[in-house]
Amino acid sequence: MLNQDALSVLEQQGEPQDLVFVDPPFRKDLLQDVFQRLEQNGWLAEGSLIYVESEKELAEIPAPDNWSMIKEKTAGQVNFRLYLREE
């Protein structure tokens, strides 16, 4: 178990994962940084599914070009998106 800041962990070289959950604190503008670290540091396998939660008012998420959104829903104040990572 890690007891570290998530951004610090993602800054390290990772092992490719098939399923990733991203749920940063809302209204902190962290998604772009998290996505970049996931991509650059080897945390994602080809064909990974990335589940992202964000605040409802965030209309667009700056997802990498090789991520395809396959599902999106809103419930209350939360927007849920599921992406597929392609090479």
PDB file with one MODEL, atoms N, CA, C and O in Angstrom:
MODEL        1
ATOM      1  N   MET A   1       0.849  -1.172   0.000  1.00  0.00           N
ATOM      2  CA  MET A   1       0.000   0.000   0.000  1.00  0.00           C
ATOM      3  C   MET A   1       0.894   1.235   0.000  1.00  0.00           C
ATOM      4  O   MET A   1       1.906   1.287   0.700  1.00  0.00           O
ATOM      5  N   LEU A   2       0.506   2.218  -0.790  1.00  0.00           N
ATOM      6  CA  LEU A   2       1.251   3.462  -0.878  1.00  0.00           C
ATOM      7  C   LEU A   2       0.554   4.546  -0.074  1.00  0.00           C
ATOM      8  O   LEU A   2      -0.673   4.654  -0.084  1.00  0.00           O
ATOM      9  N   ASN A   3       1.346   5.342   0.616  1.00  0.00           N
ATOM     10  CA  ASN A   3       0.826   6.501   1.327  1.00  0.00           C
ATOM     11  C   ASN A   3       1.554   7.715   0.764  1.00  0.00           C
ATOM     12  O   ASN A   3       2.408   8.306   1.425  1.00  0.00           O
ATOM     13  N   GLN A   4       1.200   8.079  -0.477  1.00  0.00           N
ATOM     14  CA  GLN A   4       1.848   9.178  -1.184  1.00  0.00           C
ATOM     15  C   GLN A   4       0.812   9.954  -1.976  1.00  0.00           C
ATOM     16  O   GLN A   4      -0.300   9.487  -2.222  1.00  0.00           O
ATOM     17  N   ASP A   5       1.211  11.147  -2.364  1.00  0.00           N
ATOM     18  CA  ASP A   5       0.405  11.951  -3.255  1.00  0.00           C
ATOM     19  C   ASP A   5       0.287  11.222  -4.599  1.00  0.00           C
ATOM     20  O   ASP A   5       1.293  10.754  -5.132  1.00  0.00           O
ATOM     21  N   ALA A   6      -0.913  11.122  -5.147  1.00  0.00           N
ATOM     22  CA  ALA A   6      -1.135  10.374  -6.387  1.00  0.00           C
ATOM     23  C   ALA A   6      -0.328  10.936  -7.554  1.00  0.00           C
ATOM     24  O   ALA A   6       0.180  10.169  -8.372  1.00  0.00           O
ATOM     25  N   LEU A   7      -0.200  12.252  -7.646  1.00  0.00           N
ATOM     26  CA  LEU A   7       0.577  12.835  -8.745  1.00  0.00           C
ATOM     27  C   LEU A   7       2.049  12.447  -8.634  1.00  0.00           C
ATOM     28  O   LEU A   7       2.712  12.252  -9.653  1.00  0.00           O
ATOM     29  N   SER A   8       2.564  12.335  -7.426  1.00  0.00           N
ATOM     30  CA  SER A   8       3.955  11.901  -7.238  1.00  0.00           C
ATOM     31  C   SER A   8       4.132  10.456  -7.679  1.00  0.00           C
ATOM     32  O   SER A   8       5.134  10.114  -8.306  1.00  0.00           O
ATOM     33  N   VAL A   9       3.178   9.623  -7.361  1.00  0.00           N
ATOM     34  CA  VAL A   9       3.250   8.215  -7.770  1.00  0.00           C
ATOM     35  C   VAL A   9       3.201   8.120  -9.294  1.00  0.00           C
ATOM     36  O   VAL A   9       3.980   7.379  -9.893  1.00  0.00           O
ATOM     37  N   LEU A  10       2.297   8.860  -9.920  1.00  0.00           N
ATOM     38  CA  LEU A  10       2.162   8.801 -11.372  1.00  0.00           C
ATOM     39  C   LEU A  10       3.363   9.392 -12.103  1.00  0.00           C
ATOM     40  O   LEU A  10       3.545   9.140 -13.294  1.00  0.00           O
ATOM     41  N   GLU A  11       4.177  10.168 -11.412  1.00  0.00           N
ATOM     42  CA  GLU A  11       5.392  10.724 -12.004  1.00  0.00           C
ATOM     43  C   GLU A  11       6.460   9.635 -12.192  1.00  0.00           C
ATOM     44  O   GLU A  11       7.375   9.789 -13.001  1.00  0.00           O
ATOM     45  N   GLN A  12       6.337   8.558 -11.453  1.00  0.00           N
ATOM     46  CA  GLN A  12       7.280   7.447 -11.544  1.00  0.00           C
ATOM     47  C   GLN A  12       6.897   6.545 -12.715  1.00  0.00           C
ATOM     48  O   GLN A  12       5.765   6.575 -13.195  1.00  0.00           O
ATOM     49  N   GLN A  13       7.858   5.749 -13.160  1.00  0.00           N
ATOM     50  CA  GLN A  13       7.583   4.773 -14.213  1.00  0.00           C
ATOM     51  C   GLN A  13       6.619   3.727 -13.662  1.00  0.00           C
ATOM     52  O   GLN A  13       6.839   3.188 -12.577  1.00  0.00           O
ATOM     53  N   GLY A  14       5.560   3.442 -14.403  1.00  0.00           N
ATOM     54  CA  GLY A  14       4.540   2.515 -13.931  1.00  0.00           C
ATOM     55  C   GLY A  14       4.542   1.213 -14.695  1.00  0.00           C
ATOM     56  O   GLY A  14       5.248   1.045 -15.690  1.00  0.00           O
ATOM     57  N   GLU A  15       3.742   0.309 -14.207  1.00  0.00           N
ATOM     58  CA  GLU A  15       3.505  -0.967 -14.884  1.00  0.00           C
ATOM     59  C   GLU A  15       2.176  -0.841 -15.608  1.00  0.00           C
ATOM     60  O   GLU A  15       1.195  -0.413 -15.001  1.00  0.00           O
ATOM     61  N   PRO A  16       2.109  -1.202 -16.893  1.00  0.00           N
ATOM     62  CA  PRO A  16       0.876  -1.021 -17.664  1.00  0.00           C
ATOM     63  C   PRO A  16      -0.326  -1.716 -17.015  1.00  0.00           C
ATOM     64  O   PRO A  16      -0.268  -2.890 -16.649  1.00  0.00           O
ATOM     65  N   GLN A  17      -1.404  -0.959 -16.888  1.00  0.00           N
ATOM     66  CA  GLN A  17      -2.640  -1.442 -16.284  1.00  0.00           C
ATOM     67  C   GLN A  17      -3.731  -1.542 -17.355  1.00  0.00           C
ATOM     68  O   GLN A  17      -3.749  -0.764 -18.309  1.00  0.00           O
ATOM     69  N   ASP A  18      -4.628  -2.497 -17.186  1.00  0.00           N
ATOM     70  CA  ASP A  18      -5.734  -2.683 -18.120  1.00  0.00           C
ATOM     71  C   ASP A  18      -6.968  -1.862 -17.750  1.00  0.00           C
ATOM     72  O   ASP A  18      -7.802  -1.566 -18.606  1.00  0.00           O
ATOM     73  N   LEU A  19      -7.083  -1.496 -16.474  1.00  0.00           N
ATOM     74  CA  LEU A  19      -8.236  -0.741 -15.982  1.00  0.00           C
ATOM     75  C   LEU A  19      -7.745   0.306 -14.993  1.00  0.00           C
ATOM     76  O   LEU A  19      -7.049  -0.016 -14.030  1.00  0.00           O
ATOM     77  N   VAL A  20      -8.113   1.564 -15.236  1.00  0.00           N
ATOM     78  CA  VAL A  20      -7.672   2.671 -14.393  1.00  0.00           C
ATOM     79  C   VAL A  20      -8.880   3.514 -14.013  1.00  0.00           C
ATOM     80  O   VAL A  20      -9.717   3.823 -14.861  1.00  0.00           O
ATOM     81  N   PHE A  21      -8.974   3.886 -12.740  1.00  0.00           N
ATOM     82  CA  PHE A  21     -10.024   4.770 -12.241  1.00  0.00           C
ATOM     83  C   PHE A  21      -9.400   6.123 -11.915  1.00  0.00           C
ATOM     84  O   PHE A  21      -8.418   6.196 -11.175  1.00  0.00           O
ATOM     85  N   VAL A  22      -9.966   7.189 -12.464  1.00  0.00           N
ATOM     86  CA  VAL A  22      -9.467   8.546 -12.229  1.00  0.00           C
ATOM     87  C   VAL A  22     -10.610   9.353 -11.619  1.00  0.00           C
ATOM     88  O   VAL A  22     -11.635   9.580 -12.262  1.00  0.00           O
ATOM     89  N   ASP A  23     -10.424   9.780 -10.378  1.00  0.00           N
ATOM     90  CA  ASP A  23     -11.452  10.553  -9.668  1.00  0.00           C
ATOM     91  C   ASP A  23     -10.753  11.601  -8.794  1.00  0.00           C
ATOM     92  O   ASP A  23     -10.768  11.498  -7.568  1.00  0.00           O
ATOM     93  N   PRO A  24     -10.134  12.622  -9.433  1.00  0.00           N
ATOM     94  CA  PRO A  24      -9.430  13.636  -8.645  1.00  0.00           C
ATOM     95  C   PRO A  24     -10.405  14.581  -7.952  1.00  0.00           C
ATOM     96  O   PRO A  24     -11.587  14.621  -8.295  1.00  0.00           O
ATOM     97  N   PRO A  25      -9.912  15.338  -6.978  1.00  0.00           N
ATOM     98  CA  PRO A  25     -10.778  16.340  -6.348  1.00  0.00           C
ATOM     99  C   PRO A  25     -11.331  17.298  -7.419  1.00  0.00           C
ATOM    100  O   PRO A  25     -10.599  17.747  -8.301  1.00  0.00           O
ATOM    101  N   PHE A  26     -12.600  17.592  -7.325  1.00  0.00           N
ATOM    102  CA  PHE A  26     -13.244  18.462  -8.304  1.00  0.00           C
ATOM    103  C   PHE A  26     -12.741  19.900  -8.177  1.00  0.00           C
ATOM    104  O   PHE A  26     -12.321  20.347  -7.110  1.00  0.00           O
ATOM    105  N   ARG A  27     -12.802  20.604  -9.306  1.00  0.00           N
ATOM    106  CA  ARG A  27     -12.477  22.024  -9.406  1.00  0.00           C
ATOM    107  C   ARG A  27     -11.034  22.343  -9.011  1.00  0.00           C
ATOM    108  O   ARG A  27     -10.751  23.432  -8.512  1.00  0.00           O
ATOM    109  N   LYS A  28     -10.120  21.388  -9.236  1.00  0.00           N
ATOM    110  CA  LYS A  28      -8.691  21.598  -8.960  1.00  0.00           C
ATOM    111  C   LYS A  28      -7.865  21.569 -10.242  1.00  0.00           C
ATOM    112  O   LYS A  28      -6.645  21.727 -10.194  1.00  0.00           O
ATOM    113  N   ASP A  29      -8.518  21.367 -11.391  1.00  0.00           N
ATOM    114  CA  ASP A  29      -7.847  21.358 -12.686  1.00  0.00           C
ATOM    115  C   ASP A  29      -6.704  20.341 -12.738  1.00  0.00           C
ATOM    116  O   ASP A  29      -5.591  20.676 -13.143  1.00  0.00           O
ATOM    117  N   LEU A  30      -6.981  19.099 -12.328  1.00  0.00           N
ATOM    118  CA  LEU A  30      -5.953  18.062 -12.251  1.00  0.00           C
ATOM    119  C   LEU A  30      -6.013  17.036 -13.378  1.00  0.00           C
ATOM    120  O   LEU A  30      -5.055  16.288 -13.578  1.00  0.00           O
ATOM    121  N   LEU A  31      -7.108  16.988 -14.111  1.00  0.00           N
ATOM    122  CA  LEU A  31      -7.274  15.906 -15.089  1.00  0.00           C
ATOM    123  C   LEU A  31      -6.181  15.884 -16.155  1.00  0.00           C
ATOM    124  O   LEU A  31      -5.634  14.820 -16.444  1.00  0.00           O
ATOM    125  N   GLN A  32      -5.858  17.012 -16.736  1.00  0.00           N
ATOM    126  CA  GLN A  32      -4.853  17.041 -17.803  1.00  0.00           C
ATOM    127  C   GLN A  32      -3.511  16.513 -17.297  1.00  0.00           C
ATOM    128  O   GLN A  32      -2.845  15.748 -17.994  1.00  0.00           O
ATOM    129  N   ASP A  33      -3.114  16.911 -16.102  1.00  0.00           N
ATOM    130  CA  ASP A  33      -1.848  16.459 -15.524  1.00  0.00           C
ATOM    131  C   ASP A  33      -1.868  14.948 -15.263  1.00  0.00           C
ATOM    132  O   ASP A  33      -0.893  14.253 -15.549  1.00  0.00           O
ATOM    133  N   VAL A  34      -2.968  14.451 -14.727  1.00  0.00           N
ATOM    134  CA  VAL A  34      -3.098  13.011 -14.476  1.00  0.00           C
ATOM    135  C   VAL A  34      -3.033  12.238 -15.788  1.00  0.00           C
ATOM    136  O   VAL A  34      -2.304  11.250 -15.884  1.00  0.00           O
ATOM    137  N   PHE A  35      -3.784  12.671 -16.802  1.00  0.00           N
ATOM    138  CA  PHE A  35      -3.781  11.979 -18.091  1.00  0.00           C
ATOM    139  C   PHE A  35      -2.380  11.950 -18.697  1.00  0.00           C
ATOM    140  O   PHE A  35      -1.935  10.925 -19.213  1.00  0.00           O
ATOM    141  N   GLN A  36      -1.702  13.078 -18.628  1.00  0.00           N
ATOM    142  CA  GLN A  36      -0.350  13.169 -19.198  1.00  0.00           C
ATOM    143  C   GLN A  36       0.607  12.206 -18.504  1.00  0.00           C
ATOM    144  O   GLN A  36       1.392  11.529 -19.167  1.00  0.00           O
ATOM    145  N   ARG A  37       0.549  12.139 -17.192  1.00  0.00           N
ATOM    146  CA  ARG A  37       1.440  11.239 -16.443  1.00  0.00           C
ATOM    147  C   ARG A  37       1.102   9.772 -16.703  1.00  0.00           C
ATOM    148  O   ARG A  37       2.002   8.937 -16.796  1.00  0.00           O
ATOM    149  N   LEU A  38      -0.186   9.453 -16.820  1.00  0.00           N
ATOM    150  CA  LEU A  38      -0.563   8.080 -17.148  1.00  0.00           C
ATOM    151  C   LEU A  38       0.037   7.654 -18.487  1.00  0.00           C
ATOM    152  O   LEU A  38       0.560   6.548 -18.616  1.00  0.00           O
ATOM    153  N   GLU A  39      -0.044   8.535 -19.473  1.00  0.00           N
ATOM    154  CA  GLU A  39       0.464   8.232 -20.814  1.00  0.00           C
ATOM    155  C   GLU A  39       1.992   8.204 -20.864  1.00  0.00           C
ATOM    156  O   GLU A  39       2.573   7.274 -21.424  1.00  0.00           O
ATOM    157  N   GLN A  40       2.634   9.190 -20.299  1.00  0.00           N
ATOM    158  CA  GLN A  40       4.079   9.347 -20.435  1.00  0.00           C
ATOM    159  C   GLN A  40       4.887   8.351 -19.614  1.00  0.00           C
ATOM    160  O   GLN A  40       6.026   8.045 -19.966  1.00  0.00           O
ATOM    161  N   ASN A  41       4.330   7.854 -18.552  1.00  0.00           N
ATOM    162  CA  ASN A  41       5.115   7.033 -17.639  1.00  0.00           C
ATOM    163  C   ASN A  41       4.736   5.559 -17.631  1.00  0.00           C
ATOM    164  O   ASN A  41       5.042   4.834 -16.685  1.00  0.00           O
ATOM    165  N   GLY A  42       4.065   5.121 -18.694  1.00  0.00           N
ATOM    166  CA  GLY A  42       3.828   3.695 -18.880  1.00  0.00           C
ATOM    167  C   GLY A  42       2.783   3.048 -18.001  1.00  0.00           C
ATOM    168  O   GLY A  42       2.838   1.840 -17.770  1.00  0.00           O
ATOM    169  N   TRP A  43       1.842   3.813 -17.508  1.00  0.00           N
ATOM    170  CA  TRP A  43       0.813   3.264 -16.629  1.00  0.00           C
ATOM    171  C   TRP A  43      -0.326   2.570 -17.381  1.00  0.00           C
ATOM    172  O   TRP A  43      -1.110   1.846 -16.767  1.00  0.00           O
ATOM    173  N   LEU A  44      -0.430   2.776 -18.701  1.00  0.00           N
ATOM    174  CA  LEU A  44      -1.562   2.253 -19.459  1.00  0.00           C
ATOM    175  C   LEU A  44      -1.114   1.222 -20.483  1.00  0.00           C
ATOM    176  O   LEU A  44      -0.139   1.427 -21.205  1.00  0.00           O
ATOM    177  N   ALA A  45      -1.838   0.113 -20.533  1.00  0.00           N
ATOM    178  CA  ALA A  45      -1.602  -0.916 -21.548  1.00  0.00           C
ATOM    179  C   ALA A  45      -2.407  -0.568 -22.800  1.00  0.00           C
ATOM    180  O   ALA A  45      -3.351   0.219 -22.743  1.00  0.00           O
ATOM    181  N   GLU A  46      -2.028  -1.155 -23.911  1.00  0.00           N
ATOM    182  CA  GLU A  46      -2.838  -1.007 -25.113  1.00  0.00           C
ATOM    183  C   GLU A  46      -4.198  -1.643 -24.836  1.00  0.00           C
ATOM    184  O   GLU A  46      -4.273  -2.768 -24.342  1.00  0.00           O
ATOM    185  N   GLY A  47      -5.255  -0.931 -25.150  1.00  0.00           N
ATOM    186  CA  GLY A  47      -6.606  -1.429 -24.892  1.00  0.00           C
ATOM    187  C   GLY A  47      -7.092  -1.179 -23.478  1.00  0.00           C
ATOM    188  O   GLY A  47      -8.127  -1.713 -23.081  1.00  0.00           O
ATOM    189  N   SER A  48      -6.363  -0.375 -22.704  1.00  0.00           N
ATOM    190  CA  SER A  48      -6.802  -0.043 -21.342  1.00  0.00           C
ATOM    191  C   SER A  48      -8.161   0.641 -21.361  1.00  0.00           C
ATOM    192  O   SER A  48      -8.493   1.366 -22.299  1.00  0.00           O
ATOM    193  N   LEU A  49      -8.931   0.403 -20.326  1.00  0.00           N
ATOM    194  CA  LEU A  49     -10.157   1.148 -20.071  1.00  0.00           C
ATOM    195  C   LEU A  49      -9.849   2.150 -18.970  1.00  0.00           C
ATOM    196  O   LEU A  49      -9.277   1.793 -17.940  1.00  0.00           O
ATOM    197  N   ILE A  50     -10.231   3.406 -19.188  1.00  0.00           N
ATOM    198  CA  ILE A  50      -9.991   4.467 -18.220  1.00  0.00           C
ATOM    199  C   ILE A  50     -11.336   5.060 -17.837  1.00  0.00           C
ATOM    200  O   ILE A  50     -12.030   5.643 -18.670  1.00  0.00           O
ATOM    201  N   TYR A  51     -11.699   4.906 -16.563  1.00  0.00           N
ATOM    202  CA  TYR A  51     -12.963   5.434 -16.032  1.00  0.00           C
ATOM    203  C   TYR A  51     -12.645   6.759 -15.351  1.00  0.00           C
ATOM    204  O   TYR A  51     -11.782   6.817 -14.475  1.00  0.00           O
ATOM    205  N   VAL A  52     -13.336   7.820 -15.747  1.00  0.00           N
ATOM    206  CA  VAL A  52     -13.043   9.162 -15.246  1.00  0.00           C
ATOM    207  C   VAL A  52     -14.304   9.784 -14.669  1.00  0.00           C
ATOM    208  O   VAL A  52     -15.359   9.776 -15.303  1.00  0.00           O
ATOM    209  N   GLU A  53     -14.186  10.325 -13.455  1.00  0.00           N
ATOM    210  CA  GLU A  53     -15.258  11.116 -12.860  1.00  0.00           C
ATOM    211  C   GLU A  53     -14.798  12.557 -12.796  1.00  0.00           C
ATOM    212  O   GLU A  53     -13.647  12.842 -12.466  1.00  0.00           O
ATOM    213  N   SER A  54     -15.719  13.475 -13.121  1.00  0.00           N
ATOM    214  CA  SER A  54     -15.417  14.899 -13.049  1.00  0.00           C
ATOM    215  C   SER A  54     -16.675  15.658 -12.652  1.00  0.00           C
ATOM    216  O   SER A  54     -17.776  15.106 -12.630  1.00  0.00           O
ATOM    217  N   GLU A  55     -16.489  16.923 -12.344  1.00  0.00           N
ATOM    218  CA  GLU A  55     -17.635  17.757 -12.009  1.00  0.00           C
ATOM    219  C   GLU A  55     -18.516  17.948 -13.237  1.00  0.00           C
ATOM    220  O   GLU A  55     -18.024  18.029 -14.363  1.00  0.00           O
ATOM    221  N   LYS A  56     -19.799  18.019 -13.010  1.00  0.00           N
ATOM    222  CA  LYS A  56     -20.784  18.106 -14.089  1.00  0.00           C
ATOM    223  C   LYS A  56     -20.532  19.291 -15.020  1.00  0.00           C
ATOM    224  O   LYS A  56     -20.728  19.172 -16.229  1.00  0.00           O
ATOM    225  N   GLU A  57     -20.107  20.416 -14.485  1.00  0.00           N
ATOM    226  CA  GLU A  57     -19.945  21.609 -15.313  1.00  0.00           C
ATOM    227  C   GLU A  57     -18.717  21.566 -16.223  1.00  0.00           C
ATOM    228  O   GLU A  57     -18.553  22.443 -17.071  1.00  0.00           O
ATOM    229  N   LEU A  58     -17.863  20.577 -16.064  1.00  0.00           N
ATOM    230  CA  LEU A  58     -16.713  20.426 -16.951  1.00  0.00           C
ATOM    231  C   LEU A  58     -17.185  19.755 -18.237  1.00  0.00           C
ATOM    232  O   LEU A  58     -17.241  18.529 -18.332  1.00  0.00           O
ATOM    233  N   ALA A  59     -17.521  20.578 -19.217  1.00  0.00           N
ATOM    234  CA  ALA A  59     -18.133  20.084 -20.455  1.00  0.00           C
ATOM    235  C   ALA A  59     -17.189  19.211 -21.269  1.00  0.00           C
ATOM    236  O   ALA A  59     -17.594  18.172 -21.791  1.00  0.00           O
ATOM    237  N   GLU A  60     -15.939  19.626 -21.378  1.00  0.00           N
ATOM    238  CA  GLU A  60     -14.978  18.864 -22.161  1.00  0.00           C
ATOM    239  C   GLU A  60     -13.805  18.476 -21.288  1.00  0.00           C
ATOM    240  O   GLU A  60     -13.328  19.266 -20.474  1.00  0.00           O
ATOM    241  N   ILE A  61     -13.349  17.257 -21.467  1.00  0.00           N
ATOM    242  CA  ILE A  61     -12.173  16.767 -20.755  1.00  0.00           C
ATOM    243  C   ILE A  61     -11.049  16.656 -21.779  1.00  0.00           C
ATOM    244  O   ILE A  61     -11.247  16.098 -22.858  1.00  0.00           O
ATOM    245  N   PRO A  62      -9.872  17.183 -21.451  1.00  0.00           N
ATOM    246  CA  PRO A  62      -8.755  17.173 -22.392  1.00  0.00           C
ATOM    247  C   PRO A  62      -8.092  15.792 -22.485  1.00  0.00           C
ATOM    248  O   PRO A  62      -6.921  15.639 -22.136  1.00  0.00           O
ATOM    249  N   ALA A  63      -8.830  14.811 -22.948  1.00  0.00           N
ATOM    250  CA  ALA A  63      -8.290  13.450 -23.045  1.00  0.00           C
ATOM    251  C   ALA A  63      -7.297  13.358 -24.206  1.00  0.00           C
ATOM    252  O   ALA A  63      -7.450  14.053 -25.210  1.00  0.00           O
ATOM    253  N   PRO A  64      -6.283  12.504 -24.071  1.00  0.00           N
ATOM    254  CA  PRO A  64      -5.320  12.314 -25.158  1.00  0.00           C
ATOM    255  C   PRO A  64      -6.005  11.850 -26.447  1.00  0.00           C
ATOM    256  O   PRO A  64      -7.077  11.246 -26.412  1.00  0.00           O
ATOM    257  N   ASP A  65      -5.373  12.141 -27.571  1.00  0.00           N
ATOM    258  CA  ASP A  65      -5.942  11.802 -28.885  1.00  0.00           C
ATOM    259  C   ASP A  65      -6.166  10.307 -29.074  1.00  0.00           C
ATOM    260  O   ASP A  65      -7.056   9.906 -29.824  1.00  0.00           O
ATOM    261  N   ASN A  66      -5.371   9.479 -28.405  1.00  0.00           N
ATOM    262  CA  ASN A  66      -5.500   8.034 -28.579  1.00  0.00           C
ATOM    263  C   ASN A  66      -6.498   7.406 -27.601  1.00  0.00           C
ATOM    264  O   ASN A  66      -6.549   6.182 -27.477  1.00  0.00           O
ATOM    265  N   TRP A  67      -7.280   8.220 -26.914  1.00  0.00           N
ATOM    266  CA  TRP A  67      -8.353   7.738 -26.050  1.00  0.00           C
ATOM    267  C   TRP A  67      -9.687   7.992 -26.751  1.00  0.00           C
ATOM    268  O   TRP A  67      -9.966   9.116 -27.168  1.00  0.00           O
ATOM    269  N   SER A  68     -10.492   6.973 -26.880  1.00  0.00           N
ATOM    270  CA  SER A  68     -11.826   7.112 -27.469  1.00  0.00           C
ATOM    271  C   SER A  68     -12.862   6.973 -26.363  1.00  0.00           C
ATOM    272  O   SER A  68     -12.852   6.000 -25.609  1.00  0.00           O
ATOM    273  N   MET A  69     -13.757   7.954 -26.272  1.00  0.00           N
ATOM    274  CA  MET A  69     -14.819   7.860 -25.275  1.00  0.00           C
ATOM    275  C   MET A  69     -15.849   6.842 -25.751  1.00  0.00           C
ATOM    276  O   MET A  69     -16.369   6.949 -26.862  1.00  0.00           O
ATOM    277  N   ILE A  70     -16.138   5.864 -24.915  1.00  0.00           N
ATOM    278  CA  ILE A  70     -17.104   4.846 -25.308  1.00  0.00           C
ATOM    279  C   ILE A  70     -18.415   4.950 -24.533  1.00  0.00           C
ATOM    280  O   ILE A  70     -19.411   4.328 -24.901  1.00  0.00           O
ATOM    281  N   LYS A  71     -18.411   5.743 -23.453  1.00  0.00           N
ATOM    282  CA  LYS A  71     -19.652   5.914 -22.696  1.00  0.00           C
ATOM    283  C   LYS A  71     -19.542   7.173 -21.846  1.00  0.00           C
ATOM    284  O   LYS A  71     -18.473   7.518 -21.343  1.00  0.00           O
ATOM    285  N   GLU A  72     -20.689   7.852 -21.698  1.00  0.00           N
ATOM    286  CA  GLU A  72     -20.740   9.062 -20.872  1.00  0.00           C
ATOM    287  C   GLU A  72     -22.109   9.162 -20.220  1.00  0.00           C
ATOM    288  O   GLU A  72     -23.127   8.924 -20.869  1.00  0.00           O
ATOM    289  N   LYS A  73     -22.138   9.513 -18.942  1.00  0.00           N
ATOM    290  CA  LYS A  73     -23.391   9.700 -18.211  1.00  0.00           C
ATOM    291  C   LYS A  73     -23.193  10.783 -17.167  1.00  0.00           C
ATOM    292  O   LYS A  73     -22.068  11.081 -16.765  1.00  0.00           O
ATOM    293  N   THR A  74     -24.297  11.363 -16.738  1.00  0.00           N
ATOM    294  CA  THR A  74     -24.283  12.343 -15.666  1.00  0.00           C
ATOM    295  C   THR A  74     -25.291  11.915 -14.615  1.00  0.00           C
ATOM    296  O   THR A  74     -26.407  11.503 -14.929  1.00  0.00           O
ATOM    297  N   ALA A  75     -24.872  12.022 -13.354  1.00  0.00           N
ATOM    298  CA  ALA A  75     -25.758  11.732 -12.221  1.00  0.00           C
ATOM    299  C   ALA A  75     -25.502  12.792 -11.161  1.00  0.00           C
ATOM    300  O   ALA A  75     -24.407  12.883 -10.607  1.00  0.00           O
ATOM    301  N   GLY A  76     -26.516  13.582 -10.888  1.00  0.00           N
ATOM    302  CA  GLY A  76     -26.342  14.654  -9.913  1.00  0.00           C
ATOM    303  C   GLY A  76     -25.295  15.641 -10.387  1.00  0.00           C
ATOM    304  O   GLY A  76     -25.417  16.212 -11.471  1.00  0.00           O
ATOM    305  N   GLN A  77     -24.273  15.843  -9.583  1.00  0.00           N
ATOM    306  CA  GLN A  77     -23.203  16.790  -9.896  1.00  0.00           C
ATOM    307  C   GLN A  77     -21.979  16.126 -10.522  1.00  0.00           C
ATOM    308  O   GLN A  77     -20.947  16.775 -10.697  1.00  0.00           O
ATOM    309  N   VAL A  78     -22.082  14.830 -10.863  1.00  0.00           N
ATOM    310  CA  VAL A  78     -20.928  14.067 -11.351  1.00  0.00           C
ATOM    311  C   VAL A  78     -21.136  13.628 -12.792  1.00  0.00           C
ATOM    312  O   VAL A  78     -22.206  13.150 -13.170  1.00  0.00           O
ATOM    313  N   ASN A  79     -20.084  13.803 -13.589  1.00  0.00           N
ATOM    314  CA  ASN A  79     -20.061  13.314 -14.964  1.00  0.00           C
ATOM    315  C   ASN A  79     -19.132  12.100 -15.005  1.00  0.00           C
ATOM    316  O   ASN A  79     -17.995  12.166 -14.538  1.00  0.00           O
ATOM    317  N   PHE A  80     -19.617  11.001 -15.561  1.00  0.00           N
ATOM    318  CA  PHE A  80     -18.848   9.761 -15.662  1.00  0.00           C
ATOM    319  C   PHE A  80     -18.511   9.520 -17.124  1.00  0.00           C
ATOM    320  O   PHE A  80     -19.379   9.626 -17.990  1.00  0.00           O
ATOM    321  N   ARG A  81     -17.253   9.197 -17.402  1.00  0.00           N
ATOM    322  CA  ARG A  81     -16.850   8.867 -18.774  1.00  0.00           C
ATOM    323  C   ARG A  81     -15.988   7.621 -18.751  1.00  0.00           C
ATOM    324  O   ARG A  81     -15.213   7.398 -17.821  1.00  0.00           O
ATOM    325  N   LEU A  82     -16.137   6.813 -19.792  1.00  0.00           N
ATOM    326  CA  LEU A  82     -15.314   5.625 -19.951  1.00  0.00           C
ATOM    327  C   LEU A  82     -14.596   5.742 -21.283  1.00  0.00           C
ATOM    328  O   LEU A  82     -15.220   5.933 -22.327  1.00  0.00           O
ATOM    329  N   TYR A  83     -13.279   5.626 -21.231  1.00  0.00           N
ATOM    330  CA  TYR A  83     -12.444   5.736 -22.434  1.00  0.00           C
ATOM    331  C   TYR A  83     -11.746   4.418 -22.716  1.00  0.00           C
ATOM    332  O   TYR A  83     -11.492   3.622 -21.812  1.00  0.00           O
ATOM    333  N   LEU A  84     -11.441   4.204 -23.987  1.00  0.00           N
ATOM    334  CA  LEU A  84     -10.638   3.077 -24.439  1.00  0.00           C
ATOM    335  C   LEU A  84      -9.349   3.660 -25.005  1.00  0.00           C
ATOM    336  O   LEU A  84      -9.382   4.541 -25.865  1.00  0.00           O
ATOM    337  N   ARG A  85      -8.220   3.167 -24.521  1.00  0.00           N
ATOM    338  CA  ARG A  85      -6.926   3.642 -25.011  1.00  0.00           C
ATOM    339  C   ARG A  85      -6.484   2.782 -26.185  1.00  0.00           C
ATOM    340  O   ARG A  85      -6.427   1.555 -26.096  1.00  0.00           O
ATOM    341  N   GLU A  86      -6.180   3.443 -27.267  1.00  0.00           N
ATOM    342  CA  GLU A  86      -5.691   2.750 -28.469  1.00  0.00           C
ATOM    343  C   GLU A  86      -4.270   3.202 -28.742  1.00  0.00           C
ATOM    344  O   GLU A  86      -3.860   4.275 -28.300  1.00  0.00           O
ATOM    345  N   GLU A  87      -3.530   2.402 -29.456  1.00  0.00           N
ATOM    346  CA  GLU A  87      -2.148   2.768 -29.810  1.00  0.00           C
ATOM    347  C   GLU A  87      -2.129   3.746 -30.943  1.00  0.00           C
ATOM    348  O   GLU A  87      -1.057   4.167 -31.378  1.00  0.00           O
TER     349      GLU A  87
ENDMDL
END
